[in-house]
Each structure stands twice: as C-alpha cells, then as structure tokens.
Amino acid sequence: MSSLLVIPSIDIRDGKTVRVVQGIPELNCPEYCNDPVEMAMIWRAENAKIIHVVDFNSASEHSHVNFNIIRKICESVIIPVEFGAGLRTMEDVHEAFSLGVFRVVLGTMAYENPKLFVKLLEEFSPNKIVAAIDVIDNQVVVYGRKYKTGLKPEEFAAKLKEYGVKRFIVTDVKTNGMLSGPNIELSKRIAEVSECKVTHSGGIGGYHDLIRLQNEAKDYVDSVIIGRALYENKFPCQKIWRVAEHGIFQ
C-alpha cells in the first residue's frame, strides 16, 4: 500500500506565518515561526517533498502584498511550491507562475468564470492547475470561503471534471485547524464522483488521523495537506514524510 504524501502548509497573512482555524487566520501564534521563508526551509530540511502556500491577503483583499515573500520561498527551496488563494484573473495566474510556483490552486475562478478557467487549463495543463473544493455544511464556498454557492461538492466536482480537471484539493472548512479528525467521507465522495486524484485538507490532529485517512481512503486520496498539527508537534517524530511516497507528485 502506497503511503500518503504529506504536504506541509504555510499560511501567510501580512507577511507572517499564521495559524488557520476554520478558515480564519490567527496571527502571533507562539508555536509558529513568523517568517514564512524560514518555515519553508525548515520543512525542506525535514524532507518535505512539496509545500502548499496560502496567501490570505490575496484571498480576502485581492492584494499581492505577499508575492515577494512567495518568490523568496520558491527561490529558497528546491522542491515544488503549490500556491493558492485570490487568483481570479489570467494576470494573477501568470504572475503567480512568474514567482516560481510549480502549481496554482483555483476555486473561485472555476465557479465564477469557467471559460477563463478552461482556457488556463489548456494553456498550462491540468498538472499545473488544480481545483479547490472548499465546503461548509455540504455547500461549496468561494470568495475566501465567505460565500455559499448552494452547490453540492459532488455537483461542482462533476462539472470541473468536464472542464478537464485532474486533481482536487478538498477542504471541509469546519474541520480546518480544529485537530478534531478529518472528514474522510467528503474526500471519498468527490473522488468517486470525479474519478480524479484528491488531496485531502483539514482536520488532521495527529498520527492516528493520518493512518485512518490512509486506511479508509487509500483508493481515493493520495496526499494530505497538514498545517496546525505539524506546527504544534502532534506527531511522534515530526519526520512522517520520510515514509511518504517518493518520486514526482502529479
């Protein structure tokens, strides 16, 4: 059985690393290194294979104030950097790639401007453009997780598959940063409907949650994004990605 690929998350607001609880960024958490670039280097030193970066200024204010930091992260590590939040125009996506990121994550654009989303898929390929499905109370949410669309996640996934999406990042926002256990069924349902690769996000509180996700969803989920549990040392060794799948993440 292949191991899940563990992807550390670096969440940024106002130039600093933040803790995110149910989609809300919290500043000045003592367990966190304030410098996102240094944090990226730490995760790389711990043998992470890929890093997931979220820009909360971009998501909430469509601001590029953190883009120079993201560029520095890409320059500081030799592993792929996946980047999302607030990318809603073609110019945004082109600028993100110019920073050096390997892959961008799009959610709101896929919902509000599917023609542009498809155009970007065709330009960059589904390996470079992945879709975020953020869910609250079984509804897809967009615009920084503030607007409920009324769409069921399975409906959205099926539509995105028609557009050409090959991978989803699935987040139950209510579990995000709560350390209360993952919503495995949500990720499994989306994988079943779409027959696409799924990266799970949200709810991992420690080693047992990670093993449960792997055991219950091994045929559906191949990777998992973890934030707070890693920063707060909820794992017995903090080198869990050393048993993760080796090779190129696709």
ChimeraX attribute file (.defattr): number of C-alpha atoms within 10 A of each C-alpha:
attribute: neighborCount
match mode: 1-to-1
recipient: residues
	/A:1	7
	/A:2	12
	/A:3	16
	/A:4	24
	/A:5	24
	/A:6	24
	/A:7	23
	/A:8	25
	/A:9	26
	/A:10	27
	/A:11	21
	/A:12	26
	/A:13	21
	/A:14	12
	/A:15	20
	/A:16	19
	/A:17	26
	/A:18	25
	/A:19	24
	/A:20	19
	/A:21	18
	/A:22	17
	/A:23	20
	/A:24	15
	/A:25	15
	/A:26	14
	/A:27	16
	/A:28	12
	/A:29	12
	/A:30	10
	/A:31	11
	/A:32	18
	/A:33	17
	/A:34	17
	/A:35	15
	/A:36	23
	/A:37	22
	/A:38	15
	/A:39	19
	/A:40	27
	/A:41	16
	/A:42	14
	/A:43	21
	/A:44	18
	/A:45	10
	/A:46	14
	/A:47	15
	/A:48	22
	/A:49	23
	/A:50	24
	/A:51	25
	/A:52	22
	/A:53	23
	/A:54	20
	/A:55	26
	/A:56	26
	/A:57	20
	/A:58	22
	/A:59	21
	/A:60	15
	/A:61	12
	/A:62	17
	/A:63	14
	/A:64	19
	/A:65	15
	/A:66	17
	/A:67	17
	/A:68	12
	/A:69	18
	/A:70	25
	/A:71	18
	/A:72	16
	/A:73	23
	/A:74	21
	/A:75	14
	/A:76	14
	/A:77	18
	/A:78	12
	/A:79	17
	/A:80	18
	/A:81	21
	/A:82	22
	/A:83	24
	/A:84	24
	/A:85	22
	/A:86	26
	/A:87	25
	/A:88	21
	/A:89	14
	/A:90	14
	/A:91	9
	/A:92	15
	/A:93	21
	/A:94	14
	/A:95	15
	/A:96	21
	/A:97	16
	/A:98	11
	/A:99	17
	/A:100	18
	/A:101	24
	/A:102	19
	/A:103	22
	/A:104	24
	/A:105	25
	/A:106	23
	/A:107	26
	/A:108	26
	/A:109	22
	/A:110	22
	/A:111	20
	/A:112	13
	/A:113	12
	/A:114	15
	/A:115	13
	/A:116	15
	/A:117	26
	/A:118	20
	/A:119	13
	/A:120	18
	/A:121	19
	/A:122	13
	/A:123	11
	/A:124	15
	/A:125	16
	/A:126	19
	/A:127	15
	/A:128	19
	/A:129	26
	/A:130	26
	/A:131	25
	/A:132	26
	/A:133	30
	/A:134	24
	/A:135	23
	/A:136	19
	/A:137	11
	/A:138	15
	/A:139	20
	/A:140	28
	/A:141	25
	/A:142	22
	/A:143	20
	/A:144	20
	/A:145	20
	/A:146	11
	/A:147	13
	/A:148	16
	/A:149	15
	/A:150	10
	/A:151	15
	/A:152	15
	/A:153	24
	/A:154	21
	/A:155	14
	/A:156	19
	/A:157	28
	/A:158	18
	/A:159	16
	/A:160	23
	/A:161	17
	/A:162	12
	/A:163	18
	/A:164	16
	/A:165	23
	/A:166	22
	/A:167	25
	/A:168	27
	/A:169	23
	/A:170	28
	/A:171	26
	/A:172	25
	/A:173	24
	/A:174	18
	/A:175	22
	/A:176	24
	/A:177	24
	/A:178	18
	/A:179	19
	/A:180	15
	/A:181	19
	/A:182	23
	/A:183	21
	/A:184	22
	/A:185	12
	/A:186	17
	/A:187	27
	/A:188	21
	/A:189	15
	/A:190	25
	/A:191	24
	/A:192	16
	/A:193	14
	/A:194	23
	/A:195	16
	/A:196	18
	/A:197	22
	/A:198	25
	/A:199	23
	/A:200	30
	/A:201	27
	/A:202	28
	/A:203	29
	/A:204	30
	/A:205	24
	/A:206	20
	/A:207	16
	/A:208	12
	/A:209	17
	/A:210	20
	/A:211	15
	/A:212	15
	/A:213	25
	/A:214	22
	/A:215	13
	/A:216	13
	/A:217	18
	/A:218	17
	/A:219	14
	/A:220	22
	/A:221	25
	/A:222	20
	/A:223	23
	/A:224	22
	/A:225	22
	/A:226	26
	/A:227	24
	/A:228	26
	/A:229	19
	/A:230	19
	/A:231	20
	/A:232	14
	/A:233	13
	/A:234	15
	/A:235	16
	/A:236	9
	/A:237	9
	/A:238	16
	/A:239	14
	/A:240	18
	/A:241	19
	/A:242	14
	/A:243	12
	/A:244	18
	/A:245	16
	/A:246	12
	/A:247	7
	/A:248	8
	/A:249	12
	/A:250	9
